[in-house]
Amino acid sequence: MVVRAKGDRIGFARVREEFALPTDFPEDVLAEADRAAGAWRDTGRDDATDLPLVTIDPPGSRDLDQAMAVERVGAGFRVHYAIADLGAFVTPGGALDREVRRRGQTIYLPDGNVPLHPGVLSEGAASLLPGQVTPAALWTLDCDSDGLLEHADVRRAFVRSQARLDYDTVQRSFADRTAHPAIQELPAIGRLRRERALERGAVELQLPDQDVEANGDGWRLVLRPRTEVDAWNAEISLLTGMAAAKLMLDAGVGILRTLPDPENGAVKWLRRSARSLGITWPRAMDAAKLLAGLDPDRPEALALFMDATRLLRGAGYTVFDGAAPRLTTHAGIAAPYAHVTAPLRRLVDRFGAEICLAVAADRPVPEWVRSALPELPTLMAGSDTLAARVDKACLDQTEAWVLAGRIGQEFDAIVLRSEGGSSDVFVTHPPVIAKCADGNLPEGETVRVRLTQADADARKVVFERVDGSEEER
């Protein structure tokens, strides 16, 4: 269902105002970005424009951070992974540098994003757009026949992407055997890397994405299931982040994305949830393998995935320079990991890339990078919180718009979580996650609910359970 919003509700201006999101960049920042786009710094790069790289992103995306090419080398694989190199454009200590530190990351809203960098860079000169020669941090990742990383290197290079692809098109191309030559081996290495992840105990929650799409003058909610291509593409990014973390740890300087192991109580809670949902969990099986083996289309699986988010709480950034940090791993990935693959959209990645480039070239890490490390966890934590709050506000707003005028109507809903005095329920048509004023609903079961509130001003949707079946009533 599409709702045509009225007046100032046509967009998300109120969300932008509420969270004081910037509407533009200061003039000195724009001027610096324009100069950099027209004459970026060439710091002695290799020419890798002959590599057949392609990007895989959502349709219409122009802030393209990564381009890849995968090839067989003997019994193993070689992954070429080009990452946009902001070091060619951002002058340390300049107006642009100060502004992106203030922003932290790109904030995405349904009616347009609030970019980390000016569009002349993020959607222009620094983006890995097809046919454009672009400076990049080019990773070469050699894996054996089991998908295990044997060697990693990164260097500055010029690259030129051959094609801008999207997830659905790539998924179809594998089905009809028309995949671009650069990614024909992606399924093979992607599956192997996923197998290795499960062996490590990495946790992947197969929850679909709840997205907001424009439709005419209004908005609609869509549910985007996670595809194989999503998973394979993510594994290449994770492989690179793990290689980056190793470089940093070996050098004794860096910034890791870390997550403590879940407390025993969280695992016990999940086991109780699995029991109540009728899901068999062998005592010898870890949570990662259990979750990976569930059918995401089953309501009880969705409910357990929601409960499993408890295992992934508490992620942050760990900085070290000299002494090894106490915490080096990310429990969800089950390995040391660093953010380096999205510098157009996330501040910390630029600094991580500079560390890896210096270490790989056997050069000292630049002092401006080292001096910035202590402040990065705070900057990123603030921007992560802001991005999450904005995303939730936009979803809540759209849910209220979509359900406006339907008070009293009944829906089938899957109970995702019940605790306290209410439950989280998932209505599939339209795809809405909201509260139900009953805290005793059976998790994982489908119940009948009635809409009692859809308040666009408060961004609040509430259901109540309908007692009995249609025949009983």
Disulfide bonds with the S-S distance in Angstrom:
none
